[in-house]
Amino acid sequence: MVFKNRGALLAAPALLLAIFGKPNLASIVLGVPLALAGEAIRIWAVGYSGATTRADSVTAPKLVTAGPYAHVRNPLYVGNFITALGFALAFTGRNTPLERAGLLGLSLGTMLAVYATIVPHEEEYLRATFGADYDEYAQRVPRVLPRRWASTAQEGTYDAGVIAHAESRTFITFAVMLCILALKTR
C-alpha cells in the first residue's frame, strides 16, 4: 500500500512547502543547487535501473550493482532526500525558525517514514528474486551512506534513453516547484 502510493505520500510535504513556505533569494540560492544535485543523482540512478522504478509494485528484471548502485543500494532515495532538503531550504528562507524547523522536519520526516517502510519491502523482493547474489551485494554496499570506494563487482549499464520517459513526472514536479518559488519571491 505504501509502495504503490509513495508518490502521493511524498507530494504532501511539497504541497505544504508550496503553501506555507516563504522563500527569499538567499534560501533559493542555497536550496535550489542542492535540489538540482539530488535530481542529478536520481538521473544517474534511473539511467542504470530503468523505467521499472515507476512501477506500482516492486519489480527488477536484473540486479543492478553499477553506477550509483556500486556506492549505495538506494541511490534514488538518496537523490530524493537531497532534492527534498534543497526545496525545503529554498522555500523557508523567510519563515520563522520554528516554522522552518517544522516544515523541514515534516518534509524530511515524511520521506524517512515512507522509505523506512518501503526499503525493507524492496529488499525482501530482491532477496527472494536474486538470492545469494543480492545477499552478497547487500553485505558489500551500504543502504544510503556511501563509502569512499565503489563496489568491485558491477553489473548494469547506463542508458540515457530511459531518462525522459522514466523521469517525466519528476521533471514536471521539479519545474512546478521552481515556478512556485519564482512566484512566491515576486
C-alpha positions as CSV (number, residue, x, y, z in Angstrom):
1,M,0.0,0.0,0.0
2,V,2.7,2.5,1.0
3,F,4.9,1.5,-2.0
4,K,2.1,1.9,-4.5
5,N,1.2,5.4,-3.1
6,R,4.7,6.6,-2.4
7,G,4.4,9.4,-4.9
8,A,1.2,10.9,-3.3
9,L,2.6,10.4,0.2
10,L,5.7,12.4,-0.8
11,A,3.8,15.1,-2.6
12,A,2.0,16.2,0.6
13,P,5.1,17.8,2.1
14,A,5.9,19.5,-1.2
15,L,2.4,20.9,-1.2
16,L,2.8,22.2,2.4
17,L,6.1,23.9,1.4
18,A,4.3,25.5,-1.6
19,I,1.5,26.8,0.6
20,F,3.3,27.8,3.8
21,G,6.9,28.4,2.6
22,K,8.2,32.0,2.5
23,P,11.3,31.9,0.3
24,N,13.9,34.6,-0.2
25,L,16.8,35.0,-2.5
26,A,19.3,33.6,-0.1
27,S,17.3,30.5,0.6
28,I,16.8,29.9,-3.1
29,V,20.5,30.3,-3.8
30,L,21.2,27.8,-1.0
31,G,18.4,25.3,-1.7
32,V,18.0,25.1,-5.5
33,P,21.5,23.8,-6.2
34,L,21.1,21.2,-3.6
35,A,17.7,20.1,-5.2
36,L,19.5,20.0,-8.6
37,A,22.2,17.8,-7.1
38,G,19.6,15.4,-5.8
39,E,17.9,15.3,-9.2
40,A,21.3,14.6,-10.8
41,I,21.7,11.6,-8.5
42,R,18.2,10.4,-9.5
43,I,19.0,10.7,-13.2
44,W,22.3,8.8,-12.7
45,A,20.4,6.0,-10.9
46,V,17.5,5.8,-13.3
47,G,19.9,5.5,-16.2
48,Y,21.1,2.3,-14.6
49,S,17.8,0.9,-13.2
50,G,15.5,2.0,-16.0
51,A,11.8,2.7,-16.0
52,T,10.9,-0.1,-13.6
53,T,11.4,2.5,-10.8
54,R,8.0,3.9,-11.7
55,A,6.1,0.6,-11.3
56,D,3.2,0.3,-8.8
57,S,4.8,-2.8,-7.4
58,V,8.4,-3.8,-6.7
59,T,10.0,-5.2,-9.8
60,A,13.5,-5.7,-11.0
61,P,14.4,-7.6,-14.2
62,K,18.1,-7.7,-13.1
63,L,20.2,-6.9,-10.1
64,V,21.9,-3.6,-10.9
65,T,25.2,-3.0,-9.0
66,A,26.9,-0.5,-11.3
67,G,27.0,3.3,-11.3
68,P,25.5,4.8,-8.1
69,Y,24.3,1.3,-7.1
70,A,28.0,0.5,-6.5
71,H,28.1,3.1,-3.8
72,V,24.6,2.8,-2.1
73,R,21.8,0.4,-2.6
74,N,19.1,3.1,-2.7
75,P,20.5,6.0,-4.8
76,L,17.1,7.1,-5.9
77,Y,16.0,7.7,-2.4
78,V,19.3,9.4,-1.6
79,G,18.7,11.7,-4.5
80,N,15.0,12.3,-3.5
81,F,16.1,13.1,0.0
82,I,18.7,15.6,-1.2
83,T,16.2,17.2,-3.6
84,A,13.6,17.5,-0.8
85,L,16.2,19.0,1.6
86,G,17.1,21.5,-1.1
87,F,13.5,22.5,-1.8
88,A,12.7,22.7,2.0
89,L,15.6,25.1,2.5
90,A,14.7,27.1,-0.6
91,F,11.1,27.5,0.4
92,T,11.6,28.5,4.1
93,G,14.0,31.5,4.0
94,R,11.6,34.0,5.5
95,N,9.8,31.6,7.7
96,T,10.4,31.9,11.5
97,P,13.0,29.5,12.9
98,L,10.1,27.4,14.4
99,E,8.1,27.3,11.1
100,R,11.3,26.4,9.2
101,A,12.1,23.6,11.6
102,G,8.5,22.3,11.4
103,L,8.4,22.4,7.6
104,L,11.9,20.8,7.3
105,G,11.0,18.2,9.9
106,L,7.7,17.4,8.3
107,S,9.2,17.2,4.8
108,L,12.2,15.0,5.7
109,G,10.4,13.1,8.4
110,T,7.7,12.0,5.9
111,M,10.4,10.8,3.5
112,L,12.1,8.9,6.2
113,A,8.8,7.2,7.3
114,V,7.9,6.3,3.7
115,Y,11.4,4.9,2.9
116,A,11.7,3.1,6.2
117,T,8.5,1.3,5.2
118,I,9.3,0.5,1.5
119,V,13.0,-0.2,1.7
120,P,12.6,-3.5,3.7
121,H,9.8,-4.4,1.3
122,E,12.0,-3.9,-1.7
123,E,14.9,-5.8,-0.1
124,E,12.6,-8.7,0.7
125,Y,11.7,-8.8,-3.0
126,L,15.3,-8.5,-4.2
127,R,16.4,-11.2,-1.8
128,A,13.7,-13.6,-2.9
129,T,14.4,-12.9,-6.6
130,F,18.2,-12.8,-6.6
131,G,19.1,-14.9,-3.5
132,A,22.8,-15.1,-2.7
133,D,23.7,-12.5,-5.3
134,Y,21.6,-9.9,-3.5
135,D,22.9,-11.0,-0.1
136,E,26.5,-10.6,-1.2
137,Y,25.7,-7.2,-2.7
138,A,23.9,-6.1,0.4
139,Q,26.9,-7.1,2.5
140,R,29.3,-5.0,0.3
141,V,27.2,-1.9,-0.4
142,P,25.5,0.3,2.3
143,R,21.9,1.3,2.1
144,V,22.2,5.1,1.9
145,L,25.5,6.4,3.2
146,P,28.2,5.8,0.6
147,R,31.7,4.6,1.3
148,R,34.7,6.2,-0.4
149,W,35.2,3.3,-2.8
150,A,32.9,1.6,-5.2
151,S,31.9,-2.0,-5.0
152,T,34.2,-4.1,-7.2
153,A,31.6,-6.4,-8.9
154,Q,29.4,-4.2,-11.0
155,E,26.5,-5.3,-13.2
156,G,24.5,-3.0,-15.4
157,T,24.9,-0.3,-17.9
158,Y,23.8,3.3,-18.2
159,D,21.0,4.0,-20.7
160,A,20.3,7.7,-21.1
161,G,17.4,6.8,-23.4
162,V,15.2,5.9,-20.4
163,I,15.6,9.2,-18.6
164,A,12.9,11.3,-20.4
165,H,10.3,8.6,-20.1
166,A,11.1,7.4,-16.6
167,E,11.7,10.9,-15.1
168,S,8.9,12.9,-16.9
169,R,6.8,13.2,-13.7
170,T,9.8,14.1,-11.7
171,F,10.9,16.8,-14.2
172,I,7.3,18.2,-14.2
173,T,7.2,18.3,-10.4
174,F,10.6,19.9,-10.2
175,A,9.6,22.6,-12.8
176,V,6.4,23.3,-10.9
177,M,8.3,23.7,-7.6
178,L,10.7,26.1,-9.3
179,C,7.8,28.1,-10.8
180,I,6.1,28.3,-7.4
181,L,9.4,29.5,-5.9
182,A,9.6,32.2,-8.5
183,L,6.0,33.3,-7.9
184,K,6.5,33.4,-4.2
185,T,9.6,35.6,-4.4
186,R,7.9,38.3,-6.5
